[in-house]
């Protein structure tokens, strides 16, 4: 991309009722670090060059419903994380504050909710 220059960074912004708390959850889950915090915003970084996840204050936040239900807040996006041991990864995520979704669409994938209610998937590929 020609408009991108050194020093620019790119990431995904996720709305949350507690940006700092959600950034702390994903930092522990992924082994990343919180690179920047200010009131209403926390930035999680894999490295100084990114990728970055930005957690932003959302007043009136409503967590998405999984599986989707007509008329309810739908998930707009979710993370997929590849793991080496599905049961251990689920246990670790739960210990950090995640909850397991009741509906599980695939045997090698576990849908969980982060502390703000966003769904995310832990995926195991035997190949």
Buried (B, 14 or more C-beta within 10 A) or exposed (E): EEEEEEEEBEBEEBBBBBBBBBBBBBBBBEEBEBBEBEEEBBBBBBEEEBEBBBBBBBEEEEBBBBEEEEEEEEBEEBBEEEBEEBEEBBEBBEEBBBEEBEEEEEEEBBBBBBBBBBBBBBBBEEE
